[in-house]
Amino acid sequence: QVHLVESGGGLVQAGGSLRLSCAASGRTFSTYAMGWFRQAPGKDREFVAAISWSGDSTSYANSVKGRFTISRDNAKNTVYLQLNSLKPEDTAVYYCAASSTSYTTYRTRDYEYWGQGAQVTVSS
């Protein structure tokens, strides 16, 4: 079992930055690939970024590539998403998720555990 709690969301102006954190419970955290997804009002939940269990492989949605960075610290049972050069269209609830695949995957159905979400609002 993995329990995930996001933090670090908030309101930021376009061009600004935020760092989201996802704290995981359970000693098996390091065996899970981790991902970030987001859902804007009226939109489906979409893939943002993923990182393998070892942290040696990452994957990003084209819309955030070059602006967002996913990382993890298994010793702290924490995964991060650094959001730079934020745009109003980045406004969404961001969800942390864990997948037992252990490697990067962009498919929502591959993730068994989900956090409660963190609101990110980017003003123009």
N, C-alpha and C positions, 0 to 999 in steps of 0.2 A: 504494500500500500504506500502511496505517495500523496501527501497533502501539500498543496501549493498555495502560497499567499503572495500576491503582488503588492508592490508599493512604489512610490515615486511619481505617480501621475500628477497632473495639475494643468494649470493654464499657462500658456506661453505664447509670446508673439511670433509671428512668422519669421523664420530665420534663426530662431532660438534653439535651445537644446534641452533635453531632459534625459535622465537615466532611470530606467525602470529596473527594479529588482524583483526577483522571485525567490522566496525562501521556501525550501522543501524540507519536509520532515521524512524520516525514514533513513535507515542506513544503506539502502539500496539505490540511493540517488545516482551514484556514479555509473550505474549500469544502464541508465536511461538516456536516450536522446531527448533533447529538450527543444521546444519550439515556442515561438511567439506568433499569435494570431491577433487579428483585430476585426472589430465589427462596428461599422458606422450605422447611424440611423437609416433604416430602410434598405440596408445592404446585407448580403450574406457574409458570414464569417470568412475571412480570407487569410491566407498564409502570409506571414511577414518574414520570418527567419527561423532557422533551425541550426542546431549544433549537435555533433555526435557525442557519445558518452565520454570519449577521451578528450574532446575539445579540438581534435586535429582536423576536423572537417566542418565547414559551415555552408549554409545555403541561404540565399536571399531572394525575395520577390524582386522583380525588375523595378517596381515602383519605388523601392527603398534602397536598392543597391547603390553603394557609394555614399549613402547618407546615414544608414543605421549599421550598428555593429553588435553582434551577439557574442557573448563570452560566458564562461562559466568558471566557478571556483568550487571544485568538488570538496575541498577541505572545509569550505563554509556552507556546503549544500545550497549554493546560490547560483542562479543564472541571471545575467544582466542583458539589457537591451539599451544601448546608447543611441539616442535619437538626435541627430544633428540636422541642421538646415531644414527645420520643420516647415511644412506647408499647411495651409488650412485644410487641404484634403487628407491630411494625416489624422485629423480629428476622428477619434473612435474610442471604443473601449478595447483595451489591449489585454489579451489573455495569455498567461503562461500555461504550457502544457507539457506533459511527459509521455514519452513513447517507449515501450519495452523493446522496440526494434533495435535500439542502441546506436543506430546510425541516422543520418539526416533523412527526413521525409517531409513532404509538403502536404500530405493528405490528412485532413481533419480526422478521418476514421481510423488512422493509425495511432492516435493519441488517446490513451486510456484515462489520464488524469488531467484535470483542469483547475485552474485557479478561479477566483471570483471576479477578476477583471479589475483593471485600473483605467480610469478616465483620463484621456489626454485630449485637451482642447487647444487648438492653435488658432489664434486670432489673426486677421489680416491687417 
